[in-house]
Amino acid sequence: MAKREINIKVTCSGTLSCNANIWIYSLDGQNIYGPFQVQGGETFSFPIDDREWGVLVESDDDVLVDVWIDGGDEFHNE
């Protein structure tokens, strides 16, 4: 199994500082991790396996959230 990480970057939208609570969950419902508190401008990384995963974000602030997965061989060309 290839090592993968899900990355979540929180960016403040219109304010100088913000934070968000983040949960990471497997789509099969077997695992839920969090909440993790992430500050604006910070990128949070979490190791995941080869299942499909989702992210839930809650914040009292206006935030922009980028989510991407690093690792695995999904972009490997032979």
C-alpha positions as CSV (number, residue, x, y, z in Angstrom):
1,M,0.0,0.0,0.0
2,A,1.4,3.4,-1.0
3,K,1.8,6.1,1.7
4,R,-0.6,9.0,1.2
5,E,-1.4,12.2,3.1
6,I,-4.5,14.4,2.8
7,N,-3.6,18.1,3.1
8,I,-6.0,20.9,4.1
9,K,-5.0,24.5,3.8
10,V,-7.2,27.2,5.5
11,T,-7.0,30.7,4.2
12,C,-8.7,33.7,5.8
13,S,-11.2,35.4,3.5
14,G,-11.3,39.1,4.2
15,T,-9.9,39.0,7.8
16,L,-6.4,39.0,9.2
17,S,-6.8,36.0,11.4
18,C,-9.1,33.0,11.4
19,N,-9.3,29.4,12.4
20,A,-11.3,26.3,11.6
21,N,-12.1,22.9,13.1
22,I,-11.5,20.1,10.7
23,W,-12.7,16.4,10.7
24,I,-11.3,13.8,8.3
25,Y,-13.5,10.8,7.6
26,S,-13.4,7.6,5.5
27,L,-16.3,7.5,3.1
28,D,-17.0,3.9,4.2
29,G,-17.9,5.3,7.6
30,Q,-15.3,3.2,9.5
31,N,-13.0,6.1,10.6
32,I,-13.6,9.7,11.8
33,Y,-10.6,11.8,13.0
34,G,-10.8,15.2,14.7
35,P,-11.6,17.9,15.4
36,F,-8.3,19.4,14.6
37,Q,-8.0,23.2,14.9
38,V,-6.2,24.8,12.0
39,Q,-5.2,28.5,11.9
40,G,-5.5,30.6,8.8
41,G,-2.4,30.3,6.5
42,E,-1.6,26.9,8.0
43,T,-1.6,23.6,6.1
44,F,-2.6,20.5,8.1
45,S,-1.5,17.1,6.8
46,F,-2.8,13.7,8.0
47,P,-1.8,10.2,6.9
48,I,-4.5,8.2,5.0
49,D,-4.8,4.8,3.4
50,D,-6.0,3.9,-0.1
51,R,-9.7,4.3,0.7
52,E,-11.8,7.3,-0.3
53,W,-11.8,10.2,2.3
54,G,-13.7,13.3,3.0
55,V,-13.2,16.5,5.0
56,L,-15.7,18.5,7.1
57,V,-14.7,22.1,8.0
58,E,-16.5,24.3,10.5
59,S,-15.6,27.9,11.2
60,D,-17.1,31.1,12.6
61,D,-14.9,33.0,10.2
62,D,-15.1,33.3,6.4
63,V,-12.4,30.9,5.2
64,L,-11.3,29.4,2.0
65,V,-10.2,25.7,2.1
66,D,-8.0,23.8,-0.3
67,V,-7.8,20.0,0.0
68,W,-5.4,17.7,-1.9
69,I,-3.8,14.3,-1.5
70,D,-0.1,13.7,-1.9
71,G,1.5,10.3,-2.4
72,G,0.3,7.0,-3.8
73,D,0.7,6.1,-7.4
74,E,-2.4,7.7,-8.9
75,F,-0.2,10.0,-11.0
76,H,2.4,7.5,-11.8
77,N,3.0,6.9,-15.6
78,E,4.8,3.8,-16.8
